[in-house]
């Protein structure tokens, strides 16, 4: 389609985003900022989204969901937890989640070179699984991501995120949790009431040491250095130690309260007996 038609569709689709990425329209795949196959539909590059105009209207919307929500939005919503979530997708596929396995099989057939060699790392594969899942959740009437039982899946995604951040666990993620995360990533880009409420909840939990404050994730930021990684590990170890200390303190307080109640009860019993014999 002509670039101006693609631009109109893009404007309609992105009009509700307050935290969305910058979107560029490329007339053909040859106009993308990096070399790409002739049938490429779009690209997420240096924190910005590029959409090829030379495709059908419905696939333009799919491309926007793929690149903007699946790649950009998930990074923004998850922040520093994004790599952990990507590992969770791999764990979910390995554990046999059928929805993730189907997407994984499609991606492993698609991202091969001329000799049939697979081109993606495990993290890149998880990133593409999330992006292709975003395409399947599009509602063409509203231009939004609308999975079935959306808020139920959003609850699963929020609960899983708090568990991973609070307990430092690398659990398996299901297709349902992934859809909930994509739904919330899209809501985060819209900056609605739900997104603001989540930000407040996370800030409150971080202030009490239940989870670490979520770092702002910048797709253009350089990878952390060795020393920065070691500092992150030190903080994680300190978080675990602080939790253990809190549990020990609470256990000690419970023991003291129990002893006070026991000795208090014994004292009251002795006093009662003394009063009986005193009569």
C-alpha positions in Angstrom: 0.0 0.0 0.0 1.2 3.6 -0.4 3.2 5.0 2.5 0.5 7.6 3.4 -2.1 4.8 3.9 0.3 3.0 6.2 1.0 6.2 8.0 -2.8 6.7 8.5 -3.2 3.2 10.0 -0.2 3.7 12.2 -1.6 7.0 13.5 -4.9 5.3 14.3 -3.2 2.4 16.1 -0.8 4.5 18.1 -3.1 7.4 18.9 -3.9 6.1 22.4 -0.2 5.6 23.4 1.3 8.1 25.7 4.4 6.0 26.3 4.8 4.5 22.9 7.9 4.3 20.8 8.7 6.6 17.8 7.4 4.9 14.7 8.8 5.4 11.2 7.2 4.3 7.9 9.6 2.8 5.4 8.3 2.6 1.8 9.9 -0.8 1.2 12.2 -3.2 3.1 15.2 -1.6 1.3 14.5 1.6 3.2 14.9 0.1 6.7 17.9 1.4 8.7 19.7 -2.0 8.4 19.8 -4.6 5.6 16.8 -6.8 5.7 15.1 -9.5 3.6 12.8 -8.2 0.8 9.8 -9.6 2.6 10.5 -8.0 6.0 7.5 -6.3 7.4 9.1 -4.2 10.1 12.0 -3.7 12.5 12.7 -2.8 16.2 16.0 -0.9 16.1 17.7 1.3 18.7 14.5 1.8 20.7 12.4 2.8 17.6 9.9 1.0 15.4 10.1 0.9 11.6 7.1 -0.4 9.6 7.3 -1.3 5.9 4.4 0.3 4.0 4.5 -2.3 1.2 2.1 -4.8 2.9 -1.6 -5.4 3.5 -3.4 -3.2 6.0 -4.0 -6.1 8.5 -0.4 -7.0 8.5 0.6 -3.4 9.2 -1.4 -3.6 12.4 0.2 -7.0 13.2 3.6 -5.5 12.6 2.9 -2.6 15.0 1.8 -5.1 17.6 4.8 -7.2 17.0 7.4 -4.5 17.1 5.9 -1.9 19.4 4.2 -4.0 22.0 6.1 -7.3 21.8 9.5 -5.8 21.6 9.4 -2.2 22.9 6.4 -2.4 25.2 7.5 -5.5 27.0 11.0 -4.0 27.7 9.4 -0.9 29.1 6.8 -2.6 31.3 9.2 -5.3 32.6 12.2 -3.0 33.0 15.2 -4.8 34.6 13.1 -8.0 34.9 12.9 -8.4 31.1 15.9 -10.9 30.9 14.4 -13.0 33.7 11.0 -13.0 31.9 12.7 -14.1 28.7 14.3 -17.0 30.6 10.9 -17.9 32.0 9.5 -18.2 28.4 12.3 -20.7 27.6 11.5 -22.6 30.8 7.8 -22.6 29.9 8.5 -24.0 26.5 10.9 -26.7 27.9 8.2 -27.7 30.5 5.8 -28.4 27.6 3.5 -25.4 27.5 1.7 -26.1 24.2 1.0 -22.5 23.3 4.6 -21.5 23.7 5.8 -24.6 21.9 3.7 -23.8 18.8 5.1 -20.3 18.6 8.6 -21.7 19.2 8.2 -24.2 16.3 7.1 -21.4 13.9 10.0 -19.2 14.8 12.5 -22.0 14.4 11.2 -22.6 10.9 11.3 -18.9 10.1 14.6 -17.6 11.4 17.0 -19.7 9.3 19.7 -18.7 6.9 20.1 -20.0 3.3 21.7 -23.2 4.6 18.9 -23.9 7.0 20.9 -22.9 10.1 18.9 -21.4 13.0 19.9 -17.7 13.6 18.6 -16.8 17.1 19.9 -17.2 20.6 17.7 -18.4 23.4 16.9 -14.8 24.5 16.2 -13.7 21.0 13.9 -16.6 20.5 11.9 -15.8 23.6 11.7 -12.1 22.4 10.2 -13.3 19.1 7.8 -15.7 20.9 6.5 -12.7 22.8 6.3 -10.5 19.7 4.4 -13.2 17.6 2.0 -13.8 20.5 1.3 -10.0 20.5 0.2 -10.3 16.8 -2.4 -13.0 17.7 -4.0 -10.8 20.4 -4.9 -7.9 18.1 -8.5 -6.7 17.9 -8.8 -5.1 14.5 -12.0 -3.2 15.4 -10.3 -1.3 18.3 -6.7 -1.6 17.4 -5.9 -2.9 20.9 -4.5 -6.1 22.4 -7.5 -8.0 23.7 -6.8 -11.5 24.9 -9.7 -13.6 26.1 -10.1 -13.4 30.0 -7.7 -10.4 29.7 -7.8 -9.3 33.4 -7.5 -12.8 34.7 -4.4 -13.3 32.7 -3.2 -9.8 33.8 -3.5 -11.0 37.4 -1.4 -14.1 36.6 1.2 -11.8 35.0 1.3 -9.4 37.9 1.5 -12.2 40.5 4.3 -13.9 38.6 6.2 -10.7 38.3 6.0 -10.0 42.1 7.1 -13.6 42.9 10.1 -13.4 40.5 11.2 -10.0 41.8 10.4 -10.6 45.5 11.8 -14.2 45.8 14.4 -14.0 43.0 13.0 -17.0 41.2 13.4 -18.1 37.6 10.1 -19.9 37.1 8.4 -21.2 34.0 6.0 -18.8 32.3 2.9 -20.1 30.6 1.2 -18.8 27.4 -1.6 -17.4 29.6 0.9 -15.4 31.7 2.7 -14.2 28.6 -0.7 -12.9 27.1 -1.4 -11.2 30.4 2.0 -9.5 30.3 1.5 -8.3 26.7 -1.9 -6.9 27.7 -0.3 -5.0 30.6 2.6 -3.9 28.4 0.0 -2.3 26.0 -1.8 -0.7 28.9 1.5 0.6 30.2 2.1 2.3 26.8 -1.4 3.8 27.1 -0.5 5.1 30.6 -4.0 4.4 31.9 -5.3 4.1 35.5 -4.2 0.5 35.8 -0.6 1.3 34.8 -0.4 4.1 37.3 -1.8 1.9 40.0 0.8 -0.7 39.3 3.5 1.9 39.5 2.3 2.9 42.9 2.0 -0.7 44.2 5.6 -1.4 43.0 6.9 1.8 44.6 5.2 0.9 47.9 6.5 -2.7 47.9 10.0 -1.5 47.1 9.9 1.1 49.9 9.3 -1.8 52.4 12.1 -3.9 51.0 9.7 -6.5 49.6 11.0 -6.0 46.1 13.8 -3.9 44.7 12.8 -0.8 42.8 12.4 -1.7 39.1 15.1 -0.1 37.1 14.2 2.0 34.2 15.1 0.0 31.1 16.5 1.9 28.2 16.7 -0.2 24.9 19.6 2.1 23.8 21.6 1.7 27.0 24.9 -0.1 26.8 25.1 -3.6 28.5 26.3 -3.5 32.1 30.0 -3.9 32.8 31.4 -6.8 34.9 31.6 -4.5 38.0 28.0 -3.4 37.5 26.9 -7.0 37.2 28.8 -7.9 40.4 27.1 -5.0 42.2 23.7 -6.3 41.0 24.6 -9.7 42.4 25.7 -8.2 45.7 22.4 -6.3 46.0 20.5 -9.5 45.2 22.4 -11.4 47.9 21.8 -8.6 50.4 18.1 -8.7 49.6 18.0 -12.4 50.4 19.9 -11.8 53.6 17.6 -9.0 54.6 14.6 -11.2 54.1 16.2 -14.0 56.2 17.0 -11.4 58.9 13.4 -10.2 58.9 12.1 -13.8 59.2 14.5 -14.5 62.1 13.5 -11.3 63.9 9.8 -12.1 63.5 10.5 -15.7 64.7 12.4 -14.3 67.7 9.6 -11.9 68.5 7.0 -14.7 68.3 9.1 -16.9 70.7 9.5 -14.0 73.2 5.7 -13.3 73.1 5.0 -17.0 73.5 7.3 -17.2 76.5 5.8 -14.1 78.1 2.3 -15.6 77.6 3.4 -18.9 79.1 5.1 -17.4 82.2 2.2 -15.0 82.5 -0.2 -17.9 82.5 1.9 -19.8 85.1 2.0 -16.7 87.3 -1.7 -16.3 87.1 -2.2 -19.9 87.9 0.1 -19.8 90.9 -1.5 -16.6 92.1 -5.0 -18.2 91.8 -3.8 -21.3 93.8 -2.3 -19.1 96.5 -5.5 -17.2 96.8 -7.5 -20.4 97.2 -5.2 -21.7 100.0 -5.1 -18.3 101.6 -8.8 -18.5 102.2 
